[in-house]
Amino acid sequence: MFLDETGMLMAPLVRRTWVPKGQTPVLHQRTNSHKKVSVIGTLWVSPWRTRLGFCFRLHPNENIDTAKVEDYLGELERHLAGPIVLLWDRFGPHKSLRMRDYLARHPNLHPEFFPPYAPELNPTEHVWGYLKHNPMANDPVLRLDDLAHSTRRHARSLQRKERLLRAFLKHSPLSLHLT
């Protein structure tokens, strides 16, 4: 299981687009808005490497802290049976003393850290890049609720695209062979 966090911002990522000749596209957005939707998510592979999936949780206008990571891991443990090998980066809440205590109380979770400064190893980073550069690009929102709704809708759509999820895993330089 590959875990990572990201933030979806109110200002859209602006990309090139096609429009009728002579009609300049205009994106209306709120300036000086520091609101965001924090997302914690995992790209997971079954022990037999035959199934994979994507799980996530949104936190509108909040930062991800140790308590939120603990809650998320608790939900994962309730829904996924057996031991879980958890691969994640060295984000502060992952290394905190409180998290170490939590992991000591949950023997089914087996955390492993990626090397420092190696986001390219985590396939969940590719999930975030895809969401930001494809379905959510050029999509300005004026309210935080709209951003949360858009993020949830596009992330749920991604959950049903197993071929795309497999591509994120294959794009990572990790040697993980799927059947």
Secondary structure as a PSIPRED ss2 file (coil, helix, strand):
# PSIPRED VFORMAT (PSIPRED V4.0)

   1 M C   1.000  0.000  0.000
   2 F E   0.000  0.000  1.000
   3 L E   0.000  0.000  1.000
   4 D E   0.000  0.000  1.000
   5 E E   0.000  0.000  1.000
   6 T E   0.000  0.000  1.000
   7 G E   0.000  0.000  1.000
   8 M E   0.000  0.000  1.000
   9 L E   0.000  0.000  1.000
  10 M C   1.000  0.000  0.000
  11 A C   1.000  0.000  0.000
  12 P C   1.000  0.000  0.000
  13 L C   1.000  0.000  0.000
  14 V C   1.000  0.000  0.000
  15 R C   1.000  0.000  0.000
  16 R C   1.000  0.000  0.000
  17 T C   1.000  0.000  0.000
  18 W C   1.000  0.000  0.000
  19 V C   1.000  0.000  0.000
  20 P C   1.000  0.000  0.000
  21 K C   1.000  0.000  0.000
  22 G C   1.000  0.000  0.000
  23 Q C   1.000  0.000  0.000
  24 T C   1.000  0.000  0.000
  25 P C   1.000  0.000  0.000
  26 V C   1.000  0.000  0.000
  27 L C   1.000  0.000  0.000
  28 H C   1.000  0.000  0.000
  29 Q C   1.000  0.000  0.000
  30 R C   1.000  0.000  0.000
  31 T C   1.000  0.000  0.000
  32 N C   1.000  0.000  0.000
  33 S C   1.000  0.000  0.000
  34 H C   1.000  0.000  0.000
  35 K C   1.000  0.000  0.000
  36 K E   0.000  0.000  1.000
  37 V E   0.000  0.000  1.000
  38 S E   0.000  0.000  1.000
  39 V E   0.000  0.000  1.000
  40 I E   0.000  0.000  1.000
  41 G E   0.000  0.000  1.000
  42 T E   0.000  0.000  1.000
  43 L E   0.000  0.000  1.000
  44 W E   0.000  0.000  1.000
  45 V E   0.000  0.000  1.000
  46 S C   1.000  0.000  0.000
  47 P C   1.000  0.000  0.000
  48 W C   1.000  0.000  0.000
  49 R C   1.000  0.000  0.000
  50 T C   1.000  0.000  0.000
  51 R C   1.000  0.000  0.000
  52 L E   0.000  0.000  1.000
  53 G E   0.000  0.000  1.000
  54 F E   0.000  0.000  1.000
  55 C E   0.000  0.000  1.000
  56 F E   0.000  0.000  1.000
  57 R E   0.000  0.000  1.000
  58 L E   0.000  0.000  1.000
  59 H E   0.000  0.000  1.000
  60 P E   0.000  0.000  1.000
  61 N C   1.000  0.000  0.000
  62 E C   1.000  0.000  0.000
  63 N C   1.000  0.000  0.000
  64 I C   1.000  0.000  0.000
  65 D C   1.000  0.000  0.000
  66 T H   0.000  1.000  0.000
  67 A H   0.000  1.000  0.000
  68 K H   0.000  1.000  0.000
  69 V H   0.000  1.000  0.000
  70 E H   0.000  1.000  0.000
  71 D H   0.000  1.000  0.000
  72 Y H   0.000  1.000  0.000
  73 L H   0.000  1.000  0.000
  74 G H   0.000  1.000  0.000
  75 E H   0.000  1.000  0.000
  76 L H   0.000  1.000  0.000
  77 E H   0.000  1.000  0.000
  78 R H   0.000  1.000  0.000
  79 H H   0.000  1.000  0.000
  80 L C   1.000  0.000  0.000
  81 A C   1.000  0.000  0.000
  82 G C   1.000  0.000  0.000
  83 P C   1.000  0.000  0.000
  84 I E   0.000  0.000  1.000
  85 V E   0.000  0.000  1.000
  86 L E   0.000  0.000  1.000
  87 L E   0.000  0.000  1.000
  88 W E   0.000  0.000  1.000
  89 D C   1.000  0.000  0.000
  90 R C   1.000  0.000  0.000
  91 F C   1.000  0.000  0.000
  92 G H   0.000  1.000  0.000
  93 P H   0.000  1.000  0.000
  94 H H   0.000  1.000  0.000
  95 K H   0.000  1.000  0.000
  96 S C   1.000  0.000  0.000
  97 L H   0.000  1.000  0.000
  98 R H   0.000  1.000  0.000
  99 M H   0.000  1.000  0.000
 100 R H   0.000  1.000  0.000
 101 D H   0.000  1.000  0.000
 102 Y H   0.000  1.000  0.000
 103 L H   0.000  1.000  0.000
 104 A H   0.000  1.000  0.000
 105 R H   0.000  1.000  0.000
 106 H C   1.000  0.000  0.000
 107 P C   1.000  0.000  0.000
 108 N C   1.000  0.000  0.000
 109 L E   0.000  0.000  1.000
 110 H E   0.000  0.000  1.000
 111 P E   0.000  0.000  1.000
 112 E E   0.000  0.000  1.000
 113 F E   0.000  0.000  1.000
 114 F C   1.000  0.000  0.000
 115 P C   1.000  0.000  0.000
 116 P C   1.000  0.000  0.000
 117 Y C   1.000  0.000  0.000
 118 A C   1.000  0.000  0.000
 119 P H   0.000  1.000  0.000
 120 E H   0.000  1.000  0.000
 121 L H   0.000  1.000  0.000
 122 N C   1.000  0.000  0.000
 123 P H   0.000  1.000  0.000
 124 T H   0.000  1.000  0.000
 125 E H   0.000  1.000  0.000
 126 H H   0.000  1.000  0.000
 127 V H   0.000  1.000  0.000
 128 W H   0.000  1.000  0.000
 129 G H   0.000  1.000  0.000
 130 Y H   0.000  1.000  0.000
 131 L H   0.000  1.000  0.000
 132 K H   0.000  1.000  0.000
 133 H H   0.000  1.000  0.000
 134 N C   1.000  0.000  0.000
 135 P C   1.000  0.000  0.000
 136 M C   1.000  0.000  0.000
 137 A C   1.000  0.000  0.000
 138 N C   1.000  0.000  0.000
 139 D C   1.000  0.000  0.000
 140 P C   1.000  0.000  0.000
 141 V C   1.000  0.000  0.000
 142 L C   1.000  0.000  0.000
 143 R C   1.000  0.000  0.000
 144 L H   0.000  1.000  0.000
 145 D H   0.000  1.000  0.000
 146 D H   0.000  1.000  0.000
 147 L H   0.000  1.000  0.000
 148 A H   0.000  1.000  0.000
 149 H H   0.000  1.000  0.000
 150 S H   0.000  1.000  0.000
 151 T H   0.000  1.000  0.000
 152 R H   0.000  1.000  0.000
 153 R H   0.000  1.000  0.000
 154 H H   0.000  1.000  0.000
 155 A H   0.000  1.000  0.000
 156 R H   0.000  1.000  0.000
 157 S H   0.000  1.000  0.000
 158 L H   0.000  1.000  0.000
 159 Q H   0.000  1.000  0.000
 160 R C   1.000  0.000  0.000
 161 K C   1.000  0.000  0.000
 162 E H   0.000  1.000  0.000
 163 R H   0.000  1.000  0.000
 164 L H   0.000  1.000  0.000
 165 L H   0.000  1.000  0.000
 166 R H   0.000  1.000  0.000
 167 A H   0.000  1.000  0.000
 168 F H   0.000  1.000  0.000
 169 L H   0.000  1.000  0.000
 170 K H   0.000  1.000  0.000
 171 H H   0.000  1.000  0.000
 172 S C   1.000  0.000  0.000
 173 P C   1.000  0.000  0.000
 174 L C   1.000  0.000  0.000
 175 S C   1.000  0.000  0.000
 176 L C   1.000  0.000  0.000
 177 H C   1.000  0.000  0.000
 178 L C   1.000  0.000  0.000
 179 T C   1.000  0.000  0.000
